C-alpha cells in the first residue's frame, strides 16, 4: 500500500502588522492622490495648492511606499501613460475628459518616480555605509 507524503507545516503568521509599519497608510494616500489628481484633471480643476499637496504626497509615496528596485518597470509604465495621455483627444465627446484624466494621472506619477529614483540611488551608493 502506498504511503502518503507528509505535508510540510505552514508557517505561523501573525495577522497584526507592527505598529511602525505605515505601508497601508502610504498605499491609501497614493490611491487617494491618484483619484483626486485624475478627477481634477478630467474636470479641468486647476489649483496651485492642490497641485503642491499632490506632488508632495506622490514624492513621499515614492520615497516610503514603493520598492526602489522596481524603478525601471515603474518608470516605463510612467512613460507609457504619459505618451498615451496625449493621444486620447481623438474621441469626439469624451476625448478632452480622458486626456485631462490621464494627463493628471501621469503628472501625479512624476513625483512618485522621482522619489523612487532618489531612494534607488540612496540605497545604491549610501546604503552600504
N, C-alpha and C positions, 0 to 999 in steps of 0.2 A: 504494500500500500504506500502510495506517495505521501511524503510529509509536506506540510505547509511551510512555506518560508516565513521566517519571523519578520514581522513588520517593525521597522525602526520606530522608536517612540518619538512623537513630535515634541519639539522644544516648547517649553512652557514660556509663554509670553505674557507680559503684563499689559492690560488694556489701558492703563493710565499713563499718559505721557509725562515726562519730567516737568517740573514747574518752570524750568528755564527754557523750555522748548517753545519758541514762538512761531513755529512753522505754519500752524493753522492760521494764525493772525495775519502773517505775511501773505499767505495764499489768498485769503479773503480780501485783503487790501488790494492785491493785484487784480483779482476778478472784478471787484467793485470799480477800481480805476479804469479797467478796460471798458466796462459798461458805461460809466459816466463819460469818458472821453469819446467813445464811439457814438453814443446817442447825442452828445453835444455837437459833434461834428456832423451828424446826419441832419440835425435840425438847424444848423448854422449858428449855434450859440457860441459866441466868442467872448471870453472874459480873461483878462490878464491874470487875475488871482487864481482862477480855476486852473489855468494852464500851469502856473508855478506849482500849485499843490499837486497836480497830476504828475508833473515832471519829477517832483521830489519823491512822491510815492513810487514811481517807476524806478528811479535811481536806487532807492532803499530796497525795493524788492529785488533788483538785480544784485545788490551787494549781499543781502542776507538770506534770500529765499532760494534763488536758483543756483544750481551746481555750475561752477565756472568751467569745469572740464567739458561742458556741453556748449561752449561758446560758439564753435564753428557751426554746429547744426542750428542753434538758435539764431545766429546771425544770418544764416542762409534763409531761414523762414522769414526773418525781418525784411530781407531784401526782396523776397518773392512777394510779400504782402505790399511792400512799398511800390514795386513795379506794377502789380496788378491793380492797385487802387486807382491809378490814373486812367486805366482803360475801361472802367465801368460806366463812364459817362455816355456810352453809346446806346444804352437802354433808354427808350423815349420818355417814359413817365417817371421811373424811379432812379434813373441814372445819376442825377445830382445827389440824391439821398445816399445811394450806395457809394458814390465817390467820396462824399463827406464822411460817411461811416468808416470806410476802410482807410482813408487818409488820416483821420484822427486816431484810429487803431494803430496805424504804423507810427504816428507821431508819439503815441504813448509807449510803444515798444522801443523807440530810440534810446531813452534814458535807461531802460532795462538792460539793453545791450551794452551801454556804456558802463553801467555798474558791474555787469558780468565781466567785461574786459578789464576793469580795474582789479577785480578780485582774481582774475586769471593771472595777470602779471604780478600781483602781490604774492600770490601763492607760489608762482614760478621762481621769482627772484628773491623774495624775502621770507618765504615760508619755511626754509630750512634753518633759519637762524635760531 
